[in-house]
Amino acid sequence: MSTLNTSSSKASSLKRGGFIYWLLIALAIVLVDQITKQAIEHSLHYAERLHLLPFFDLTLLYNPGAAFSFLAEGSGWQRWFFTGIALVATVLIVHLLRKHPEQKLFCASLSLILGGAIGNLIDRLLHSHVIDFLLFYWRDAYFPAFNVADIAISCGAALLILDEILRIKKQKKTKG
């Protein structure tokens, strides 16, 4: 009986430790995102560009919309809309991380998305816009400026898709 309780408490402790690990990854992303945004905001004036490579500049831009300036032309309602989405996503992701901490790829993707969502949420709450500063271009073709949070969200989404593909592949293999 005590062996069962011991192994059950070890599993619970490992699960809790895994959950905390995933939250720490998200926190690290939030910190890197906020530090880089503040560094750029203190180093550049709005719309100023610092040329680094033939295809890359640092610049300070404000995005009141979502990814790639989606809905940036709105009258302000989008701030609260995207804040609400980020809050709902945060609650859902924390629940999933708590429930499945042993699923490494799944949780890694969720941690990246969580860290990015919180990083951009902080901007929306503090500034009413997201601070973007990474600008890639080729000649006259520009990719919308973005930030560390956007990178984390994009990588997290890609990993989430990969996780689902691998899960389906594994499922087919065990059935067939």
Short mmCIF file of the C-alpha atoms (twelve columns), coordinates in Angstrom:
data_MODEL
# 
_entry.id   MODEL 
# 
loop_
_atom_site.group_PDB 
_atom_site.id 
_atom_site.type_symbol 
_atom_site.label_atom_id 
_atom_site.label_alt_id 
_atom_site.label_comp_id 
_atom_site.label_asym_id 
_atom_site.label_seq_id 
_atom_site.Cartn_x 
_atom_site.Cartn_y 
_atom_site.Cartn_z 
_atom_site.pdbx_PDB_model_num 
ATOM 1   C CA . MET A 1   0.000   0.000  0.000   1 
ATOM 2   C CA . SER A 2   2.785   2.488  0.854   1 
ATOM 3   C CA . THR A 3   4.584   1.623  -2.391  1 
ATOM 4   C CA . LEU A 4   1.458   2.570  -4.327  1 
ATOM 5   C CA . ASN A 5   1.162   5.876  -2.439  1 
ATOM 6   C CA . THR A 6   4.863   6.610  -2.965  1 
ATOM 7   C CA . SER A 7   4.734   5.955  -6.706  1 
ATOM 8   C CA . SER A 8   1.511   7.963  -6.984  1 
ATOM 9   C CA . SER A 9   3.046   10.939 -5.152  1 
ATOM 10  C CA . LYS A 10  6.207   10.669 -7.315  1 
ATOM 11  C CA . ALA A 11  4.084   10.760 -10.472 1 
ATOM 12  C CA . SER A 12  2.168   13.747 -9.121  1 
ATOM 13  C CA . SER A 13  5.429   15.495 -8.209  1 
ATOM 14  C CA . LEU A 14  6.908   14.816 -11.666 1 
ATOM 15  C CA . LYS A 15  3.733   16.077 -13.310 1 
ATOM 16  C CA . ARG A 16  3.814   19.258 -11.189 1 
ATOM 17  C CA . GLY A 17  7.518   19.692 -11.948 1 
ATOM 18  C CA . GLY A 18  6.884   19.279 -15.668 1 
ATOM 19  C CA . PHE A 19  4.084   21.830 -15.519 1 
ATOM 20  C CA . ILE A 20  6.374   24.348 -13.794 1 
ATOM 21  C CA . TYR A 21  9.107   23.663 -16.371 1 
ATOM 22  C CA . TRP A 22  6.729   24.567 -19.216 1 
ATOM 23  C CA . LEU A 23  5.625   27.726 -17.403 1 
ATOM 24  C CA . LEU A 24  9.275   28.740 -16.917 1 
ATOM 25  C CA . ILE A 25  9.861   28.444 -20.656 1 
ATOM 26  C CA . ALA A 26  6.883   30.734 -21.280 1 
ATOM 27  C CA . LEU A 27  8.193   33.169 -18.647 1 
ATOM 28  C CA . ALA A 28  11.635  33.221 -20.298 1 
ATOM 29  C CA . ILE A 29  10.001  34.130 -23.617 1 
ATOM 30  C CA . VAL A 30  8.008   36.924 -21.973 1 
ATOM 31  C CA . LEU A 31  11.167  38.313 -20.376 1 
ATOM 32  C CA . VAL A 32  13.243  38.197 -23.582 1 
ATOM 33  C CA . ASP A 33  10.349  39.732 -25.517 1 
ATOM 34  C CA . GLN A 34  9.834   42.590 -23.073 1 
ATOM 35  C CA . ILE A 35  13.556  43.285 -22.639 1 
ATOM 36  C CA . THR A 36  14.140  43.461 -26.403 1 
ATOM 37  C CA . LYS A 37  11.097  45.698 -26.911 1 
ATOM 38  C CA . GLN A 38  12.236  48.089 -24.194 1 
ATOM 39  C CA . ALA A 39  15.780  48.161 -25.555 1 
ATOM 40  C CA . ILE A 40  14.529  49.082 -29.022 1 
ATOM 41  C CA . GLU A 41  12.061  51.633 -27.681 1 
ATOM 42  C CA . HIS A 42  14.848  53.351 -25.724 1 
ATOM 43  C CA . SER A 43  17.293  53.177 -28.658 1 
ATOM 44  C CA . LEU A 44  15.193  54.274 -31.619 1 
ATOM 45  C CA . HIS A 45  12.591  56.917 -32.378 1 
ATOM 46  C CA . TYR A 46  9.298   55.823 -33.868 1 
ATOM 47  C CA . ALA A 47  9.771   54.590 -37.478 1 
ATOM 48  C CA . GLU A 48  13.554  55.104 -37.283 1 
ATOM 49  C CA . ARG A 49  15.446  52.303 -38.999 1 
ATOM 50  C CA . LEU A 50  18.835  50.885 -38.125 1 
ATOM 51  C CA . HIS A 51  20.213  49.130 -41.191 1 
ATOM 52  C CA . LEU A 52  22.006  45.887 -40.240 1 
ATOM 53  C CA . LEU A 53  21.945  43.678 -43.345 1 
ATOM 54  C CA . PRO A 54  20.915  44.175 -46.994 1 
ATOM 55  C CA . PHE A 55  17.595  42.519 -46.118 1 
ATOM 56  C CA . PHE A 56  17.129  43.326 -42.417 1 
ATOM 57  C CA . ASP A 57  16.667  46.458 -40.300 1 
ATOM 58  C CA . LEU A 58  15.771  47.151 -36.723 1 
ATOM 59  C CA . THR A 59  12.943  49.663 -36.552 1 
ATOM 60  C CA . LEU A 60  10.463  50.869 -33.970 1 
ATOM 61  C CA . LEU A 61  6.858   50.430 -35.063 1 
ATOM 62  C CA . TYR A 62  3.571   50.188 -33.186 1 
ATOM 63  C CA . ASN A 63  0.923   47.698 -34.202 1 
ATOM 64  C CA . PRO A 64  -2.578  48.222 -32.753 1 
ATOM 65  C CA . GLY A 65  -3.808  45.159 -34.656 1 
ATOM 66  C CA . ALA A 66  -2.883  41.498 -34.556 1 
ATOM 67  C CA . ALA A 67  -0.263  39.451 -36.376 1 
ATOM 68  C CA . PHE A 68  1.006   41.113 -39.542 1 
ATOM 69  C CA . SER A 69  -1.019  44.254 -38.699 1 
ATOM 70  C CA . PHE A 70  -4.355  42.453 -39.114 1 
ATOM 71  C CA . LEU A 71  -7.118  44.917 -38.123 1 
ATOM 72  C CA . ALA A 72  -4.561  47.645 -37.389 1 
ATOM 73  C CA . GLU A 73  -6.862  50.201 -38.998 1 
ATOM 74  C CA . GLY A 74  -9.647  49.591 -36.446 1 
ATOM 75  C CA . SER A 75  -10.910 52.386 -34.222 1 
ATOM 76  C CA . GLY A 76  -9.566  50.887 -30.988 1 
ATOM 77  C CA . TRP A 77  -12.013 48.074 -30.325 1 
ATOM 78  C CA . GLN A 78  -9.413  45.572 -31.535 1 
ATOM 79  C CA . ARG A 79  -7.238  46.243 -28.449 1 
ATOM 80  C CA . TRP A 80  -9.883  44.752 -26.171 1 
ATOM 81  C CA . PHE A 81  -10.823 42.035 -28.640 1 
ATOM 82  C CA . PHE A 82  -7.231  40.767 -28.877 1 
ATOM 83  C CA . THR A 83  -6.762  41.214 -25.124 1 
ATOM 84  C CA . GLY A 84  -9.776  38.961 -24.560 1 
ATOM 85  C CA . ILE A 85  -8.486  36.370 -26.998 1 
ATOM 86  C CA . ALA A 86  -5.074  36.378 -25.284 1 
ATOM 87  C CA . LEU A 87  -6.654  35.946 -21.850 1 
ATOM 88  C CA . VAL A 88  -8.850  33.042 -22.979 1 
ATOM 89  C CA . ALA A 89  -5.879  31.433 -24.757 1 
ATOM 90  C CA . THR A 90  -3.749  31.832 -21.616 1 
ATOM 91  C CA . VAL A 91  -6.313  30.052 -19.428 1 
ATOM 92  C CA . LEU A 92  -6.751  27.256 -21.978 1 
ATOM 93  C CA . ILE A 93  -3.011  26.780 -22.512 1 
ATOM 94  C CA . VAL A 94  -2.246  26.720 -18.770 1 
ATOM 95  C CA . HIS A 95  -4.972  24.086 -18.346 1 
ATOM 96  C CA . LEU A 96  -3.495  21.961 -21.160 1 
ATOM 97  C CA . LEU A 97  0.048   22.317 -19.792 1 
ATOM 98  C CA . ARG A 98  -1.149  21.214 -16.361 1 
ATOM 99  C CA . LYS A 99  -3.057  18.274 -17.816 1 
ATOM 100 C CA . HIS A 100 -0.378  16.970 -20.246 1 
ATOM 101 C CA . PRO A 101 3.108   18.005 -18.998 1 
ATOM 102 C CA . GLU A 102 4.631   14.717 -20.154 1 
ATOM 103 C CA . GLN A 103 3.829   15.418 -23.836 1 
ATOM 104 C CA . LYS A 104 7.048   17.230 -24.657 1 
ATOM 105 C CA . LEU A 105 6.459   18.498 -28.191 1 
ATOM 106 C CA . PHE A 106 2.859   19.466 -27.442 1 
ATOM 107 C CA . CYS A 107 3.841   21.351 -24.295 1 
ATOM 108 C CA . ALA A 108 6.869   22.981 -25.919 1 
ATOM 109 C CA . SER A 109 4.592   24.376 -28.629 1 
ATOM 110 C CA . LEU A 110 2.058   25.586 -26.066 1 
ATOM 111 C CA . SER A 111 4.787   27.189 -23.947 1 
ATOM 112 C CA . LEU A 112 6.042   29.150 -26.947 1 
ATOM 113 C CA . ILE A 113 2.517   30.293 -27.822 1 
ATOM 114 C CA . LEU A 114 1.804   31.179 -24.190 1 
ATOM 115 C CA . GLY A 115 4.983   33.212 -23.785 1 
ATOM 116 C CA . GLY A 116 4.348   35.073 -27.030 1 
ATOM 117 C CA . ALA A 117 0.701   35.727 -26.248 1 
ATOM 118 C CA . ILE A 118 1.548   37.119 -22.811 1 
ATOM 119 C CA . GLY A 119 4.387   39.232 -24.230 1 
ATOM 120 C CA . ASN A 120 2.057   40.896 -26.717 1 
ATOM 121 C CA . LEU A 121 -0.747  41.086 -24.125 1 
ATOM 122 C CA . ILE A 122 1.518   43.118 -21.840 1 
ATOM 123 C CA . ASP A 123 2.100   45.576 -24.702 1 
ATOM 124 C CA . ARG A 124 -1.612  45.899 -25.403 1 
ATOM 125 C CA . LEU A 125 -2.420  46.552 -21.761 1 
ATOM 126 C CA . LEU A 126 0.443   49.011 -21.176 1 
ATOM 127 C CA . HIS A 127 0.592   50.813 -24.523 1 
ATOM 128 C CA . SER A 128 -2.630  50.027 -26.467 1 
ATOM 129 C CA . HIS A 129 -0.420  48.569 -29.213 1 
ATOM 130 C CA . VAL A 130 2.262   45.952 -29.741 1 
ATOM 131 C CA . ILE A 131 5.872   47.041 -30.187 1 
ATOM 132 C CA . ASP A 132 7.412   45.574 -33.348 1 
ATOM 133 C CA . PHE A 133 11.030  46.015 -34.395 1 
ATOM 134 C CA . LEU A 134 12.286  43.233 -36.683 1 
ATOM 135 C CA . LEU A 135 11.934  44.252 -40.326 1 
ATOM 136 C CA . PHE A 136 12.849  41.915 -43.184 1 
ATOM 137 C CA . TYR A 137 12.640  43.025 -46.794 1 
ATOM 138 C CA . TRP A 138 13.988  42.458 -50.266 1 
ATOM 139 C CA . ARG A 139 14.301  45.501 -52.473 1 
ATOM 140 C CA . ASP A 140 10.823  47.071 -52.307 1 
ATOM 141 C CA . ALA A 141 9.068   44.015 -50.837 1 
ATOM 142 C CA . TYR A 142 8.608   44.182 -47.068 1 
ATOM 143 C CA . PHE A 143 7.497   41.525 -44.624 1 
ATOM 144 C CA . PRO A 144 5.446   43.124 -41.816 1 
ATOM 145 C CA . ALA A 145 7.595   44.057 -38.823 1 
ATOM 146 C CA . PHE A 146 7.395   41.667 -35.889 1 
ATOM 147 C CA . ASN A 147 8.944   40.902 -32.479 1 
ATOM 148 C CA . VAL A 148 10.188  38.052 -30.274 1 
ATOM 149 C CA . ALA A 149 6.649   37.235 -29.100 1 
ATOM 150 C CA . ASP A 150 5.529   36.853 -32.718 1 
ATOM 151 C CA . ILE A 151 8.462   34.523 -33.411 1 
ATOM 152 C CA . ALA A 152 7.536   32.392 -30.388 1 
ATOM 153 C CA . ILE A 153 3.870   32.223 -31.426 1 
ATOM 154 C CA . SER A 154 4.777   31.280 -35.020 1 
ATOM 155 C CA . CYS A 155 7.285   28.606 -33.951 1 
ATOM 156 C CA . GLY A 156 4.802   27.295 -31.381 1 
ATOM 157 C CA . ALA A 157 2.075   27.036 -34.012 1 
ATOM 158 C CA . ALA A 158 4.437   25.176 -36.366 1 
ATOM 159 C CA . LEU A 159 5.413   22.763 -33.578 1 
ATOM 160 C CA . LEU A 160 1.745   22.258 -32.696 1 
ATOM 161 C CA . ILE A 161 1.026   21.274 -36.311 1 
ATOM 162 C CA . LEU A 162 4.057   18.936 -36.291 1 
ATOM 163 C CA . ASP A 163 2.864   17.380 -33.025 1 
ATOM 164 C CA . GLU A 164 -0.564  16.719 -34.516 1 
ATOM 165 C CA . ILE A 165 0.927   15.201 -37.685 1 
ATOM 166 C CA . LEU A 166 3.146   12.911 -35.597 1 
ATOM 167 C CA . ARG A 167 0.199   11.966 -33.346 1 
ATOM 168 C CA . ILE A 168 -1.962  11.030 -36.348 1 
ATOM 169 C CA . LYS A 169 0.915   9.087  -37.909 1 
ATOM 170 C CA . LYS A 170 1.461   7.186  -34.645 1 
ATOM 171 C CA . GLN A 171 -2.271  6.507  -34.355 1 
ATOM 172 C CA . LYS A 172 -2.410  5.078  -37.882 1 
ATOM 173 C CA . LYS A 173 0.637   2.926  -37.157 1 
ATOM 174 C CA . THR A 174 -0.881  1.383  -34.023 1 
ATOM 175 C CA . LYS A 175 -4.213  0.718  -35.780 1 
ATOM 176 C CA . GLY A 176 -2.678  -0.767 -38.903 1 
# 
